[in-house]
Amino acid sequence: DGQRDLVLRSFSPQWLVPGKTEIKLVFSKPVVLEKETGVFLSEDILPLRITPHLKGRGKWVNTSTFIYTPTGGIIAPATLYRVSIKGVLDINGKALSGKPTFEFHSPRLEFKGIRQVDFNLSQQRVEYELGFSLPVSPFRLKGFLEFRNHRQELLAYTPSNGPPSNKARVSLSAANNETITMSIAEGLTSEA
């Protein structure tokens, strides 16, 4: 009988989590006694496992609802999290039906665009600003960013100095009116 089984009625978040969050599990029946609510649990007795590990703390807010809050409410950028429920029994000792596991992820790094910000005709140097959805180290670009001229020759470039930012600048040699193409290889990650 489905009404007698302990099931996970709802869980959140699911899919994409753009900002601060908390993990909420709602069970179909009481799982703890009233006197066990409102108390933060030690990590070894949490009713969930989060992979990769997500530092935070959790408590039963009522007898059938558990909330886990990541430290600062923040999850790592561009990360897929897998949450599995562990060791949950109802107050009569009946185990949770099924093996509930769910996933959510933070936004991935996205390239937002490029714009020319300077051109020095006498030195034949052009400077570009690249926009990203998350902070990127200018020096990390070296392994992923390429510029090529119209003959498909690789062009050397110099990233600007500075801390990781959503905007990174690079400069390179280029002739006036030369067509330049840029590409970013897969695998570039944020420094956030």
C-alpha positions as CSV (number, residue, x, y, z in Angstrom):
1,D,0.0,0.0,0.0
2,G,1.6,3.3,-1.2
3,Q,0.1,5.3,1.7
4,R,1.9,3.1,4.3
5,D,5.3,3.3,2.5
6,L,7.8,6.0,3.4
7,V,8.6,7.9,0.3
8,L,10.4,11.1,-0.6
9,R,7.4,13.3,-1.5
10,S,9.5,16.2,-2.8
11,F,13.1,17.5,-3.0
12,S,14.6,20.7,-4.2
13,P,16.5,22.2,-5.8
14,Q,16.4,20.4,-9.1
15,W,18.3,21.1,-12.4
16,L,19.9,24.6,-12.6
17,V,20.5,26.6,-9.5
18,P,21.4,30.2,-10.4
19,G,22.1,31.6,-7.0
20,K,21.8,30.9,-3.3
21,T,20.1,27.7,-2.4
22,E,19.2,25.2,0.3
23,I,18.4,21.5,-0.1
24,K,15.0,20.5,1.1
25,L,13.7,16.9,1.5
26,V,10.0,16.3,2.3
27,F,9.0,12.8,3.3
28,S,5.5,11.3,3.3
29,K,5.5,10.3,6.9
30,P,7.2,11.5,10.2
31,V,10.9,10.5,10.2
32,V,12.0,12.0,13.5
33,L,10.3,12.8,16.8
34,E,9.1,16.4,17.5
35,K,11.9,16.8,20.1
36,E,14.5,16.1,17.4
37,T,13.5,19.0,15.2
38,G,15.3,22.4,15.1
39,V,18.6,20.9,16.0
40,F,21.6,21.0,13.6
41,L,22.9,17.5,13.0
42,S,26.5,16.4,12.8
43,E,27.7,15.4,9.4
44,D,27.8,11.6,10.2
45,I,24.1,11.5,10.9
46,L,22.8,13.6,8.0
47,P,20.1,11.9,6.0
48,L,21.8,12.7,2.7
49,R,25.1,12.4,0.9
50,I,26.1,15.2,-1.5
51,T,28.7,14.5,-4.2
52,P,31.0,16.4,-4.5
53,H,31.0,17.3,-0.8
54,L,29.2,20.5,-0.1
55,K,30.1,22.1,3.2
56,G,27.1,23.3,5.2
57,R,24.7,22.2,8.0
58,G,21.2,20.6,8.2
59,K,18.3,20.1,10.5
60,W,14.8,18.7,10.6
61,V,12.5,21.7,10.5
62,N,9.5,19.4,11.4
63,T,9.1,15.7,11.7
64,S,9.1,15.0,8.0
65,T,11.1,17.9,6.4
66,F,14.8,18.2,6.4
67,I,16.7,21.3,5.2
68,Y,20.5,21.4,4.4
69,T,22.0,24.9,3.9
70,P,25.4,25.1,2.2
71,T,27.8,27.5,3.9
72,G,26.8,31.0,2.9
73,G,24.0,29.4,0.8
74,I,26.4,29.2,-2.0
75,I,27.4,26.3,-4.2
76,A,30.5,26.1,-6.3
77,P,30.2,27.5,-9.9
78,A,29.9,25.2,-12.8
79,T,29.4,22.1,-10.7
80,L,27.0,19.1,-10.9
81,Y,25.9,17.9,-7.5
82,R,24.4,14.4,-6.9
83,V,22.3,14.0,-3.7
84,S,21.4,10.6,-2.4
85,I,19.2,9.8,0.7
86,K,20.8,7.5,3.3
87,G,19.6,5.8,6.4
88,V,16.1,7.2,6.6
89,L,13.5,5.3,8.5
90,D,10.0,6.4,9.5
91,I,9.3,6.6,13.3
92,N,8.1,3.0,13.2
93,G,11.4,1.8,11.7
94,K,10.2,1.3,8.2
95,A,12.8,2.0,5.5
96,L,12.4,4.6,2.7
97,S,11.0,3.0,-0.5
98,G,13.3,3.2,-3.5
99,K,16.7,4.7,-3.7
100,P,16.1,8.4,-4.3
101,T,18.9,10.3,-5.9
102,F,18.6,13.7,-7.5
103,E,20.9,16.2,-9.2
104,F,21.2,19.9,-9.5
105,H,24.0,22.1,-10.9
106,S,25.2,25.7,-10.8
107,P,25.5,27.7,-14.0
108,R,28.4,26.7,-16.3
109,L,30.9,29.1,-17.6
110,E,29.7,30.9,-20.7
111,F,31.5,33.0,-23.2
112,K,29.4,36.3,-23.5
113,G,31.3,38.0,-26.3
114,I,34.4,39.8,-27.5
115,R,34.9,43.4,-28.4
116,Q,37.9,45.4,-29.7
117,V,38.8,48.0,-27.1
118,D,42.0,49.5,-28.7
119,F,44.0,49.6,-31.9
120,N,47.5,51.1,-32.1
121,L,48.2,51.7,-35.8
122,S,51.9,52.6,-35.3
123,Q,52.6,49.5,-33.3
124,Q,50.2,47.3,-35.2
125,R,48.7,46.1,-31.9
126,V,45.0,45.4,-31.2
127,E,43.4,44.8,-27.8
128,Y,40.3,42.8,-27.2
129,E,38.1,42.4,-24.2
130,L,36.4,39.0,-23.7
131,G,33.3,38.7,-21.5
132,F,32.4,35.6,-19.5
133,S,29.5,34.7,-17.2
134,L,32.0,33.8,-14.3
135,P,35.4,35.1,-13.4
136,V,38.3,33.7,-15.5
137,S,42.0,34.1,-14.9
138,P,43.6,35.9,-17.9
139,F,46.6,33.6,-17.8
140,R,44.4,30.5,-17.8
141,L,43.2,31.6,-21.2
142,K,46.6,30.6,-22.7
143,G,45.7,26.9,-22.9
144,F,42.3,27.5,-24.4
145,L,42.2,30.7,-26.5
146,E,43.5,31.0,-30.1
147,F,43.6,33.8,-32.6
148,R,44.3,33.2,-36.3
149,N,44.7,35.5,-39.3
150,H,43.0,35.0,-42.6
151,R,45.8,32.5,-43.7
152,Q,44.9,30.5,-40.6
153,E,48.3,31.2,-39.0
154,L,48.3,31.2,-35.2
155,L,48.8,34.7,-33.8
156,A,50.6,35.1,-30.5
157,Y,48.8,37.2,-27.9
158,T,49.5,38.5,-24.4
159,P,46.8,38.3,-21.7
160,S,46.5,41.4,-19.4
161,N,47.7,41.1,-15.8
162,G,45.2,41.0,-13.0
163,P,43.0,38.8,-10.9
164,P,40.2,36.6,-12.3
165,S,37.4,38.6,-13.7
166,N,34.3,38.3,-15.8
167,K,36.2,40.5,-18.4
168,A,39.7,39.5,-19.6
169,R,41.8,41.6,-22.0
170,V,44.3,40.3,-24.5
171,S,46.5,42.1,-27.0
172,L,48.1,40.9,-30.2
173,S,49.9,42.0,-33.3
174,A,47.6,42.6,-36.3
175,A,47.8,44.5,-39.5
176,N,45.2,47.2,-40.2
177,N,42.0,45.7,-41.7
178,E,43.3,42.1,-41.1
179,T,40.6,39.6,-40.5
180,I,41.2,37.7,-37.2
181,T,39.2,34.8,-35.9
182,M,39.1,33.7,-32.3
183,S,38.3,30.3,-30.8
184,I,38.0,29.0,-27.2
185,A,38.6,25.3,-26.7
186,E,36.3,23.2,-24.5
187,G,37.4,22.7,-20.9
188,L,38.0,26.3,-19.8
189,T,36.8,26.7,-16.2
190,S,36.0,29.6,-13.9
191,E,38.2,30.8,-11.1
192,A,35.2,31.6,-8.9
